[in-house]
Amino acid sequence: MAELRTLAHELVIARELAAKDATLGTEIDMTTEGDYAQKPTATTSYLGAFDVHPTDQKGAIRVNGLAFSFLGTGGADYAFKWRLYTWRAANGPIHQVAAGTGTLGTQGVIKFPHNGATAPTSLWADTLTVTWYNWYKEVTSTDETGHNTQAEIWLDACGYKWWYIEIDDPDAGDAATTVGAYYGYF
């Protein structure tokens, strides 16, 4: 009988808490900047494209599924819009994966998962919706209603390696002051 192995790991930062980007879809001009070579470079503030996992010696990515968690400041029920992009391991065009909305709940981020620093004013998003996706398999949310816990967006990575998240203000309601994201993999 084959043994099923699931990767156990900590949450990894995908986007540090920061103010919104420009309007969704304008951070990367896909008419002139959509190729692999023009992907945003990772910076110390983690607002660039990030590598979900190193490849092994044969070039295989050890990540199968991804789960994205969002956090923010501003207060419970403050909202934001998000968009997710990806690139393959080398060369090729940018791929718009999914877009949606999020709402902060009441569960506090007591310490940031990536460095253990105190985060007294941050809240986990408890509501995440996927408004559209363009992907091989379903992109889904663990909670579209909001139960004052942590919601996640999850999907099959489908062999893509580099990922990028854009954040914008909601169409209505109070906008989260800053928004960040973490990812986990399996």
N, C-alpha and C positions, 0 to 999 in steps of 0.2 A: 504494500500500500504506500502510495506517495505521501510524503509529509508536507502539509500545508505550512508555509512560512510567511508570516506577516512582519513587516519591518516595524520595530519599536524605536521611537525616537522622540526628541523634544520638538516643540514648535519652533519654526525657523522664520525669521523676519522676511517679509516680502515687501513691505512698504512701511517706513517709520512714520510715526504720527506727523502729519504735515497738513498745511492748508490745501485747499482744492487745487487741482491743476486748472489749465485753461478749459474752455468748454470741451466736453467729451468729443473725441475724434479729431481734435486739433493739436494735441500734444505732438503727435507724429503725423506729418503730412505724407500720406501714403502715395501721393503722386510723385514725390521726389525723395522720400526717406524711408520707404517701406522695406528695403532689402536688409538682409542680415547684417551687412557692414554698417548700416546706419542705425542699428538698434541703440537705444539709450544705454550709455555705459553705467555700470554699477558705481555708486558713489558711497561715501561714508554715511550719507543720509538714506541710503537704500531707496532712492527714487528712480533708479535706473532699472534696466532689465536684470533679472537675477537668474542664476543657473540652479535648477531644481536639484540636481545631484550630479556628481562627477560620473563619467562613464567608466566601465571596467576596461580591462586591457583589450577586449574585443570590440569596444565601442558601444556596448549595451548600457542603457540607462537603467539603474536599479530601481527607479521609481515607476510604479504602475499607476496608482490613483493619487489625486491631489485633493486636499480639503482646505479651503481658504476661510479664515476667521477674520472678521473686521472689528476694530475698536475705534473709539473716538471720544472727543470732548465736546461739551456744550450742554449736555443734560439728557435725561431720559426722554425718549420720543423725538429727539433731534434726528434728522434724516440726511441721506446722501445718495448720489448715484455712483455706480462703479462700471468700469469696462475692463475686460481682460483680453490681452493679446499674447501671442506666442510666436516663436521661431523654432525651426529644427536645430539640430546640433551644429550644423555649419551650412552657410549659404542658403539661398532661397528667400521667398517673400515673407512679410509679416502676415500673420493670420489672426483676424478678429474672431475670438472664441465665443464670448458671451457678454451680455450687459444686463444691468438690473439696478435695483434700489436696495437700500438698507436703512434700518432704524435702530438707534441705540436703545438698549433695555435698561434695567436697573442693576444688573450684576456688575460690580466694580472690578476693574483690573487692579488687583492689589499690588502685584509686582509684574513688571514686564517679563514675559517668558524668556526672552533672548539674553537678558543681562541681570535680572533680579533686582533692578532699580525700582524704587517705590513709584507707583503711578496712582496717586490719590484722586485725581479728577477724571480718570478715564473709565469708560464703560464699554462692555462688549455689546456688539450688535446682536439683538435677539430676534430680529426679523430681517431676512434676506430673500429677495425675490429675483428670479431670472426672467427678464422681460423678453429676451430673445437669445438664441444661440445658433451658431454655425459650426457644428462639430460633428464628429463621427458617431458619437454616442450622446446620450442625454446628459445635460448639465443641470443639476438639480440643487435645491436648497433643503436643508434639514428642518427648517422652520420658516414658513411664510406667514405665520399668524402672530408670533411673538409671545413667548412664555417667560420673559424676564430671565432667560438663561442665555447660553451662547449658541447662535445659529452658525451654520457653515454652508458654503457652496462647495460641492464636490463633483469631480469628473474624472474620467480616465485620461491620463496624460498622453496616451496614444503615441509615445515615442518622441514628443516634443520636449526640448530642453530649456529654452530661454523663455521667461514669462515677464509680463509687464502689466501693472495695474494703474488705471487712471481713475481719479475721483473728481466729482463735480457736485454742485449744489442740487438739491431736489427741485422738482418743478413746483412744489407747494409745501408749505409748512416751514418750521424752523430748520435751518441748515446746521449740521454739525460743524463746529469750529475747526477741528482737525480730524483727520481719519488716517488710520494705519491698517496694516493687514499682516497676518501670519499665515504660513502654510504648513501643513503636515502632509505626510505621504504614506502610502501603503502599497 
